[in-house]
Amino acid sequence: MMSIIYTSFPFPTSISLSTIKLVTKDISLRPYILLARRQKFSRKRDLALQTVASFSFPPIDVDCLASEFCIDGVTFSGISDSCVIRMALENGSMANVMLPSGLITSFKVPMWHGGTMELLHTTVSEGENSGAVIRGGISLAFNCQNDRGSWSPNIWALHQVKGTPQESIQVELISRNSEGNVEVRHVINLQQNVLISEILVSNASASALRLMGSLISHLTVSTPEATYAVGLEGSDFFRRPPVLANFSIIPPDFGNRNDQVSEKLWGHIALNKLILRQNTDDDLKSTRRNIEEERKGEEKDNQKHLTDKMSRIYTSAPRNFTVIDRGRRNSVVIRRDGFNELYMFSPGSRHKWYGKYSYICVGQAALLQPISLNSQSEWRGGQHLHNPNF
């Protein structure tokens, strides 16, 4: 029996467009272990992600938002209980943001051939009560923890809209904890050929705050087999299980690969138990240290081929690198601000071209080392997606 390890976050797995629900079940940030056979993996993963206890909230008043925040280049439309904010510049750059989920579902850019191209990957499937379930795009998967407990910014309100379609348009979303002393702002700035996601976390509570998670982007590609990450050579990384967050897209067969590290870990423990009859804390700590060393690595390729299944956290990656898709003949330059870690995930190439799993994940992250905010302090971080193909 193979052990499959995933990292979970206390967020809903998706947003149903027929009935939007808030999650009340808390899932720990700590990794958990699923012991499952191949045919049971998909079902167990879905069960781990499903909301057990939830409650509905009033639908968004789209007309009110349109009246209060209407500017040139911005439109508001309702989809059941959700609202889609569409931003469009005169040069052809466009982006869509959903409320109250805060999910960025689209970023289209003008191309050298005169048309436009979608850079983000999203999927739509049928959920409960025949509602549409959207995953992918760009989303925030963070957990804020202090001595009073933990909270996650998964429900967003529109705070400000400004700009012009000739230059740039900025949409600012805001989310606060129940006490109102921890606030997260997500500033989405659409510029010509650039989409900026800036995060501002304010801690007005009386205790220190630990921020853990990632700003996750699903970038659409023809196939990972034709995709390369350029500029990561010499970067240190840790092999880690994929981040299973609110809008993550993970192939059902991803956890069925041969995880040599996990096999060695459980093999050592079994050997201690069954043969040596020893399983002291020191033995287990030593084994874990050895396994951790095997999970470490250094990127050897300046053009990292993303054709194989991969889930890594880079700890010394450059602030800028490029993703090239030779199948679609385009590239995206990614810039990281504030975050020290880079999460990268590839579902592998054993899937249909231009299909559900034709994407790679890039995350500006604090997964290995949480970000600490003292009382009455702020922290900023963000990501730039730049289209150099115009």
Backbone torsions as a table, in degrees:
resi	resn	phi	psi	omega
1	MET	NA	130.7	-174.7
2	MET	-94.6	143.8	177.0
3	SER	-95.1	131.6	-179.6
4	ILE	-118.6	122.1	-174.4
5	ILE	-111.5	129.3	177.7
6	TYR	-129.3	153.8	173.8
7	THR	-99.7	127.0	-176.9
8	SER	-114.2	153.5	178.5
9	PHE	-125.1	152.2	-178.2
10	PRO	-80.3	65.7	-179.9
11	PHE	-132.5	159.6	171.4
12	PRO	-68.7	151.6	-178.1
13	THR	-75.0	-23.7	-173.2
14	SER	-165.6	173.8	176.4
15	ILE	-117.2	119.8	177.1
16	SER	-85.8	127.9	-176.4
17	LEU	-79.2	-13.0	177.3
18	SER	-85.9	-36.2	176.8
19	THR	-145.5	109.4	177.8
20	ILE	-78.8	133.4	-176.9
21	LYS	-129.7	147.7	174.3
22	LEU	-97.2	139.8	179.9
23	VAL	-83.9	134.9	173.3
24	THR	-114.8	-14.2	175.7
25	LYS	-78.6	127.8	-178.8
26	ASP	-97.7	126.8	176.8
27	ILE	-107.8	131.1	-173.9
28	SER	-64.6	149.2	174.5
29	LEU	-71.6	-23.4	-177.4
30	ARG	-66.9	145.7	177.0
31	PRO	-59.4	144.7	173.5
32	TYR	-124.4	162.1	-172.6
33	ILE	-113.8	129.2	173.5
34	LEU	-108.6	120.8	175.3
35	LEU	-100.9	105.7	-171.6
36	ALA	-146.5	150.9	171.0
37	ARG	-80.6	165.4	-174.8
38	ARG	-56.2	-45.0	-175.6
39	GLN	-71.3	-14.9	-179.1
40	LYS	-99.0	-7.4	-172.4
41	PHE	-61.4	-50.5	-174.7
42	SER	-61.3	-43.0	-178.4
43	ARG	-65.7	-43.1	-179.5
44	LYS	-66.3	-38.1	178.1
45	ARG	-62.5	-44.3	178.9
46	ASP	-62.5	-40.0	179.8
47	LEU	-64.9	-37.1	179.8
48	ALA	-66.5	-25.5	-176.4
49	LEU	-95.7	-17.9	-173.7
50	GLN	-69.8	146.5	176.8
51	THR	-80.6	123.5	-179.2
52	VAL	-89.0	-46.4	179.2
53	ALA	-120.6	128.3	-177.9
54	SER	-151.6	165.3	175.2
55	PHE	-143.3	149.3	-178.8
56	SER	-85.7	155.4	175.2
57	PHE	-125.8	162.3	-175.2
58	PRO	-59.6	145.3	178.4
59	PRO	-65.3	157.3	180.0
60	ILE	-76.9	137.9	177.4
61	ASP	-85.2	93.7	-175.5
62	VAL	-64.3	-40.7	179.9
63	ASP	-62.0	-38.2	178.8
64	CYS	-65.8	-43.0	178.0
65	LEU	-63.0	-43.3	-179.5
66	ALA	-63.1	-36.4	179.6
67	SER	-71.1	-39.9	-175.3
68	GLU	-80.4	-34.3	-171.3
69	PHE	-115.9	14.2	-174.9
70	CYS	-69.1	123.7	170.7
71	ILE	-139.4	165.3	178.3
72	ASP	-61.8	134.8	178.8
73	GLY	93.1	-3.6	-179.0
74	VAL	-126.0	130.3	176.0
75	THR	-129.5	155.7	179.8
76	PHE	-123.3	135.4	176.5
77	SER	-140.7	146.2	-179.1
78	GLY	-97.4	138.3	171.8
79	ILE	-128.1	99.9	-173.2
80	SER	55.2	-120.5	-178.1
81	ASP	-92.2	5.2	-179.7
82	SER	-105.6	166.4	177.8
83	CYS	-128.8	135.0	176.3
84	VAL	-107.8	122.1	175.8
85	ILE	-97.8	120.6	-179.2
86	ARG	-109.0	126.3	177.1
87	MET	-112.2	136.5	-178.4
88	ALA	-143.2	130.3	176.1
89	LEU	-102.5	159.9	-177.3
90	GLU	-67.6	-22.5	-180.0
91	ASN	-80.6	-4.0	177.8
92	GLY	107.3	-8.5	176.9
93	SER	-70.8	136.2	-177.7
94	MET	-142.8	152.3	176.3
95	ALA	-150.8	147.2	177.3
96	ASN	-121.7	138.1	177.5
97	VAL	-129.1	138.3	179.5
98	MET	-104.8	142.8	171.6
99	LEU	-117.1	143.8	6.9
100	PRO	-92.5	6.3	-174.4
101	SER	-72.1	-26.6	-175.8
102	GLY	76.9	8.7	-177.7
103	LEU	-75.0	128.1	172.9
104	ILE	-89.0	113.8	-172.0
105	THR	-99.3	-13.6	-175.6
106	SER	-153.2	140.8	169.8
107	PHE	-143.8	102.5	-179.3
108	LYS	-104.7	141.9	-176.3
109	VAL	-133.1	150.4	174.0
110	PRO	-71.6	146.4	-176.6
111	MET	-117.5	167.7	-178.6
112	TRP	-61.4	-24.9	-177.2
113	HIS	-87.2	1.5	176.2
114	GLY	100.3	-14.3	178.3
115	GLY	-97.0	-168.2	175.8
116	THR	-118.9	157.5	-179.3
117	MET	-136.5	137.7	176.1
118	GLU	-81.6	129.6	-179.3
119	LEU	-99.8	-17.4	-177.9
120	LEU	-102.5	151.2	-178.9
121	HIS	-112.0	123.5	175.7
122	THR	-132.0	154.0	174.7
123	THR	-126.3	149.0	177.5
124	VAL	-125.6	125.8	178.8
125	SER	-135.8	170.8	-179.0
126	GLU	-85.1	130.0	178.6
127	GLY	-110.2	-152.4	179.7
128	GLU	-65.4	145.4	178.0
129	ASN	55.7	33.1	177.5
130	SER	62.8	20.8	177.1
131	GLY	-81.2	156.9	179.2
132	ALA	-83.1	135.4	178.7
133	VAL	-113.5	122.8	-177.4
134	ILE	-108.1	132.3	175.4
135	ARG	-132.9	162.8	178.3
136	GLY	99.9	-144.9	179.1
137	GLY	63.2	-150.1	176.2
138	ILE	-116.7	128.6	-179.1
139	SER	-145.5	161.4	176.2
140	LEU	-101.9	124.7	178.1
141	ALA	-123.0	86.4	-174.3
142	PHE	-129.9	152.4	174.0
143	ASN	-125.8	127.5	178.4
144	CYS	-107.6	125.8	-174.4
145	GLN	-132.6	133.3	171.7
146	ASN	-136.7	-168.0	-176.2
147	ASP	-72.1	-6.0	177.2
148	ARG	-94.3	-10.0	-177.6
149	GLY	133.4	-161.5	-177.9
150	SER	-126.0	157.5	-178.5
151	TRP	-152.2	147.6	-179.5
152	SER	-127.6	132.6	179.4
153	PRO	-80.5	85.5	-178.9
154	ASN	-114.1	-3.1	175.2
155	ILE	-123.5	124.7	-171.0
156	TRP	-120.3	148.5	175.1
157	ALA	-120.1	150.6	178.5
158	LEU	-79.5	126.4	-176.6
159	HIS	-107.1	-39.2	-175.5
160	GLN	-159.8	146.4	173.4
161	VAL	-135.9	130.6	178.7
162	LYS	-154.1	165.7	178.0
163	GLY	122.0	-175.8	178.9
164	THR	-136.1	150.1	179.4
165	PRO	-69.5	-13.0	178.1
166	GLN	-78.0	-28.7	-174.8
167	GLU	-121.9	-66.7	-178.1
168	SER	-159.1	157.7	176.8
169	ILE	-130.6	133.7	-177.8
170	GLN	-121.2	128.4	175.8
171	VAL	-117.1	127.3	-178.5
172	GLU	-113.9	122.8	177.7
173	LEU	-106.2	153.4	-177.8
174	ILE	-138.8	143.8	176.9
175	SER	-142.9	135.4	-178.9
176	ARG	-128.2	151.7	174.6
177	ASN	-74.2	172.9	-173.9
178	SER	-64.3	-29.7	178.7
179	GLU	-80.9	-15.6	179.7
180	GLY	78.3	10.9	-177.8
181	ASN	-106.3	0.1	171.8
182	VAL	-126.3	124.8	-174.5
183	GLU	-130.8	136.5	175.7
184	VAL	-122.5	127.6	175.5
185	ARG	-113.1	135.2	176.6
186	HIS	-116.6	108.5	-178.6
187	VAL	-100.0	115.3	-178.1
188	ILE	-105.6	115.9	-173.9
189	ASN	-117.6	111.7	176.6
190	LEU	-93.3	113.5	175.3
191	GLN	-113.3	176.6	179.5
192	GLN	-66.1	110.4	179.2
193	ASN	69.7	14.4	-179.5
194	VAL	-137.4	137.8	171.3
195	LEU	-122.9	119.1	-177.6
196	ILE	-109.2	129.1	172.9
197	SER	-114.2	111.5	-179.6
198	GLU	-112.7	135.0	-179.2
199	ILE	-114.2	130.3	175.3
200	LEU	-123.2	117.2	179.4
201	VAL	-108.2	125.7	179.9
202	SER	-116.7	127.0	-179.9
203	ASN	-111.3	98.3	178.0
204	ALA	-97.7	7.9	179.6
205	SER	-78.3	172.4	-177.2
206	ALA	-85.1	-3.8	-177.4
207	SER	-124.7	164.9	178.7
208	ALA	-68.2	155.0	-176.6
209	LEU	-123.3	136.8	175.2
210	ARG	-109.0	124.9	-180.0
211	LEU	-109.9	123.9	-178.1
212	MET	-136.3	135.8	178.7
213	GLY	148.1	-153.6	-174.9
214	SER	-158.5	149.0	167.4
215	LEU	-92.7	107.7	-168.2
216	ILE	-104.5	129.5	177.3
217	SER	-119.7	128.4	172.8
218	HIS	-97.1	108.4	-179.6
219	LEU	-95.7	126.6	-177.7
220	THR	-77.9	140.2	178.3
221	VAL	-138.8	167.1	176.2
222	SER	-66.7	-44.8	175.7
223	THR	-169.5	145.4	175.6
224	PRO	-57.2	-23.4	179.7
225	GLU	-63.2	-26.7	-179.1
226	ALA	-103.2	14.3	-171.3
227	THR	-116.1	140.7	-177.7
228	TYR	-135.6	143.4	171.3
229	ALA	-102.7	118.9	-173.3
230	VAL	-107.5	127.3	174.0
231	GLY	109.8	9.2	-177.3
232	LEU	-98.9	2.2	-177.2
233	GLU	-57.5	133.6	-179.4
234	GLY	86.6	-2.5	-178.7
235	SER	-80.8	133.5	175.6
236	ASP	-76.8	146.7	178.9
237	PHE	-147.4	162.6	171.2
238	PHE	-119.8	135.0	172.0
239	ARG	-77.6	123.4	-177.4
240	ARG	-136.3	154.7	175.2
241	PRO	-61.6	154.9	-179.9
242	PRO	-63.8	148.8	177.3
243	VAL	-76.0	118.9	-179.2
244	LEU	-100.8	86.8	-174.6
245	ALA	-109.6	-169.0	-170.6
246	ASN	-61.3	-39.5	-176.8
247	PHE	-116.9	20.0	-178.3
248	SER	-64.6	143.7	171.2
249	ILE	-111.7	112.3	-179.7
250	ILE	-126.0	122.1	178.0
251	PRO	-58.5	141.6	-179.1
252	PRO	-59.7	-26.9	-176.9
253	ASP	-92.9	3.9	-174.9
254	PHE	-63.0	-41.8	-178.3
255	GLY	-75.7	-2.8	-178.2
256	ASN	-90.6	2.8	177.8
257	ARG	-69.9	164.5	176.6
258	ASN	-77.3	104.5	179.5
259	ASP	-91.4	93.6	-174.5
260	GLN	-63.2	-33.6	-178.8
261	VAL	-65.8	-45.6	179.9
262	SER	-64.5	-40.2	179.9
263	GLU	-62.4	-40.5	179.2
264	LYS	-66.3	-40.3	-179.7
265	LEU	-60.6	-52.8	-178.0
266	TRP	-71.3	-27.0	175.9
267	GLY	-65.7	-42.5	177.9
268	HIS	-63.3	-42.9	-179.8
269	ILE	-64.0	-43.7	179.4
270	ALA	-62.8	-39.0	179.3
271	LEU	-62.6	-43.3	178.4
272	ASN	-61.6	-40.4	-175.7
273	LYS	-73.2	-46.7	-168.6
274	LEU	-90.2	-29.9	-175.4
275	ILE	-105.9	-55.8	-176.6
276	LEU	-83.0	-15.5	-178.6
277	ARG	57.1	31.5	178.6
278	GLN	-128.8	136.1	176.8
279	ASN	-152.9	52.1	-178.5
280	THR	-71.6	163.2	178.4
281	ASP	-60.1	-38.8	-179.9
282	ASP	-64.1	-40.3	178.5
283	ASP	-62.2	-45.6	-177.6
284	LEU	-66.0	-40.2	177.7
285	LYS	-64.3	-40.8	178.3
286	SER	-63.8	-42.3	178.6
287	THR	-62.5	-43.3	179.8
288	ARG	-64.1	-38.1	177.9
289	ARG	-63.4	-42.0	179.2
290	ASN	-64.3	-41.9	179.0
291	ILE	-65.5	-39.2	179.8
292	GLU	-62.2	-37.7	177.5
293	GLU	-63.3	-36.2	179.9
294	GLU	-72.8	-21.9	178.0
295	ARG	-78.7	-16.3	-179.2
296	LYS	-77.9	157.4	176.7
297	GLY	-166.3	171.0	175.1
298	GLU	-129.7	131.4	-177.9
299	GLU	-66.4	122.8	-177.3
300	LYS	-94.2	-19.8	-173.3
301	ASP	-105.4	131.9	173.0
302	ASN	-72.3	-29.6	172.8
303	GLN	-114.1	89.1	-177.5
304	LYS	-73.5	117.2	178.3
305	HIS	-77.4	126.2	-174.8
306	LEU	-98.1	23.8	-175.9
307	THR	-69.5	-30.4	-178.8
308	ASP	-89.8	160.7	173.6
309	LYS	-60.4	134.8	-175.5
310	MET	-153.7	138.9	172.1
311	SER	-145.6	108.6	-174.5
312	ARG	-137.6	155.3	170.5
313	ILE	-120.8	113.2	177.9
314	TYR	-85.7	132.9	-176.7
315	THR	-105.1	-9.8	-179.9
316	SER	-138.8	34.1	-179.4
317	ALA	-72.5	151.0	175.9
318	PRO	-64.4	159.8	-179.2
319	ARG	-67.7	-25.2	179.5
320	ASN	-126.5	137.2	169.5
321	PHE	-152.1	172.9	-172.7
322	THR	-126.5	138.5	172.0
323	VAL	-106.7	122.4	-178.5
324	ILE	-111.8	130.5	175.7
325	ASP	-114.7	105.1	-177.8
326	ARG	-73.0	-21.8	178.5
327	GLY	-69.6	-43.4	179.6
328	ARG	-95.2	-3.0	178.1
329	ARG	57.2	50.9	176.9
330	ASN	-146.2	170.3	178.8
331	SER	-146.7	160.3	177.7
332	VAL	-134.0	128.9	175.8
333	VAL	-95.0	127.2	-176.1
334	ILE	-114.0	129.3	178.5
335	ARG	-120.7	139.5	-178.3
336	ARG	-113.6	133.1	176.8
337	ASP	-125.2	132.9	173.7
338	GLY	84.4	-43.0	-178.6
339	PHE	-78.8	146.4	178.5
340	ASN	-98.8	-13.2	-175.2
341	GLU	-118.8	152.0	177.2
342	LEU	-124.7	119.6	177.2
343	TYR	-96.5	130.9	176.5
344	MET	-131.9	135.6	-177.8
345	PHE	-136.8	133.9	172.3
346	SER	-126.9	130.1	178.9
347	PRO	-76.2	-3.5	-176.9
348	GLY	87.7	173.1	-171.2
349	SER	-106.1	10.9	-179.5
350	ARG	-87.9	43.2	-179.3
351	HIS	-137.5	167.8	-178.3
352	LYS	-65.5	137.1	174.2
353	TRP	-61.3	144.1	178.8
354	TYR	53.5	34.3	-177.3
355	GLY	-111.6	-161.7	-175.4
356	LYS	-60.5	-33.5	-176.6
357	TYR	-109.0	27.9	175.3
358	SER	-92.3	78.0	-177.7
359	TYR	-162.1	167.8	166.0
360	ILE	-135.6	152.4	-178.9
361	CYS	-104.8	136.2	173.3
362	VAL	-126.1	129.6	-178.7
363	GLY	-131.7	125.9	171.0
364	GLN	-84.0	118.0	-157.5
365	ALA	-133.7	158.5	166.3
366	ALA	-136.0	74.6	-174.9
367	LEU	-106.3	-38.0	178.1
368	LEU	-86.2	-39.8	179.3
369	GLN	-124.2	108.2	178.7
370	PRO	-61.6	155.7	175.6
371	ILE	-90.4	129.3	-178.1
372	SER	-103.6	130.9	175.7
373	LEU	-119.8	124.1	174.5
374	ASN	-70.6	165.3	176.1
375	SER	-58.7	139.7	178.7
376	GLN	63.3	37.6	-180.0
377	SER	-129.9	168.6	-179.5
378	GLU	-129.7	159.5	175.3
379	TRP	-142.8	142.5	178.5
380	ARG	-123.7	144.2	173.9
381	GLY	-156.6	167.4	-179.8
382	GLY	-179.9	-173.1	-176.7
383	GLN	-145.6	142.2	172.3
384	HIS	-116.1	128.3	169.1
385	LEU	-108.7	118.3	-174.8
386	HIS	-118.4	131.9	176.5
387	ASN	-95.5	108.7	-179.2
388	PRO	-93.2	11.5	-169.4
389	ASN	-99.7	11.6	-176.9
390	PHE	-94.9	NA	NA
